Amino acid sequence: MENLSDHRENRLNNPNNWGKEKLNYINTIESLNQKLNELLWLHSNLVNDPIVRITRMLRLIQENKENAIEKETMLKYLFSTVKELEWALKYVKDKNREANL
């Protein structure tokens, strides 16, 4: 029965396997890179956009102290955007799990 070190030695001593090993390594790295790029896009678009809107709405609410109707409308938009952010965070979290990263 061949042990692990013998298998590793045979693999490294056979030049025909070098190309296959290198190709497998490159494919693995490219696959991981694609997954990371997808997660980065999700984070920068799905998560960051609602955060920017929330920040802007909070500033508008803070600046507009007199008009209660406008403030109420802004609070509704704010609540809706927070829900969107919650969904986006869950979606990104699920994608992270799927990618096993």
C-alpha positions in Angstrom: 0.0 0.0 0.0 1.4 3.4 -1.0 1.6 6.0 1.7 1.0 9.7 1.3 4.6 10.7 1.1 5.3 8.1 -1.6 2.3 9.5 -3.6 3.6 13.1 -3.1 7.1 12.0 -4.2 5.8 10.2 -7.3 3.6 13.2 -8.2 6.5 15.6 -7.9 9.0 13.4 -9.7 6.7 13.0 -12.7 7.0 16.0 -15.0 3.8 15.1 -16.8 1.9 15.9 -13.6 3.4 19.4 -13.2 1.2 20.9 -15.9 -1.9 19.3 -14.5 -1.0 20.5 -11.0 -0.3 24.0 -12.1 -3.6 24.1 -14.2 -5.6 22.9 -11.2 -3.9 25.5 -9.0 -4.6 28.3 -11.4 -8.3 27.2 -11.9 -8.7 27.1 -8.1 -7.3 30.6 -7.7 -9.4 32.0 -10.6 -12.5 30.5 -9.1 -11.8 32.0 -5.7 -11.0 35.4 -7.3 -14.3 35.3 -9.1 -16.2 34.6 -5.9 -14.4 37.4 -4.1 -15.1 39.8 -6.9 -18.8 38.9 -6.8 -18.9 39.4 -3.0 -17.1 42.7 -3.3 -19.6 43.9 -5.8 -22.5 42.8 -3.6 -21.1 44.6 -0.7 -20.2 47.8 -2.5 -23.6 48.0 -4.2 -26.2 46.3 -2.2 -24.9 47.3 1.2 -23.2 50.6 0.7 -26.0 52.3 -1.3 -28.6 52.1 1.5 -26.0 53.3 4.1 -25.4 56.4 2.0 -29.1 57.0 1.6 -29.7 56.6 5.4 -26.9 59.1 6.1 -28.4 61.6 3.7 -31.9 61.2 5.1 -30.7 61.6 8.7 -29.0 64.9 7.7 -32.1 66.2 6.0 -34.2 65.3 9.0 -31.7 67.0 11.3 -31.6 70.1 9.2 -35.4 70.4 8.7 -36.7 71.0 12.2 -39.9 72.9 11.4 -41.8 70.8 8.9 -43.3 67.8 10.6 -44.9 66.4 7.4 -41.6 66.3 5.5 -40.0 64.8 8.6 -42.6 62.0 8.7 -42.1 61.3 5.0 -38.4 61.1 5.5 -38.8 58.8 8.5 -40.9 56.4 6.3 -38.2 56.4 3.6 -35.6 55.9 6.3 -37.5 52.8 7.7 -37.9 51.4 4.2 -34.1 51.8 3.5 -33.2 50.2 6.8 -35.3 47.2 5.7 -33.5 47.1 2.4 -30.2 47.2 4.2 -31.3 44.3 6.4 -32.1 42.3 3.3 -28.9 43.2 1.6 -26.8 42.1 4.6 -28.6 38.8 4.8 -28.1 38.2 1.1 -24.4 39.0 1.3 -24.1 36.7 4.4 -25.8 33.9 2.5 -23.6 34.4 -0.5 -20.5 34.2 1.8 -21.8 30.9 3.1 -22.3 29.6 -0.4 -18.8 30.6 -1.4 -17.3 29.0 1.7 -15.2 32.0 2.4 
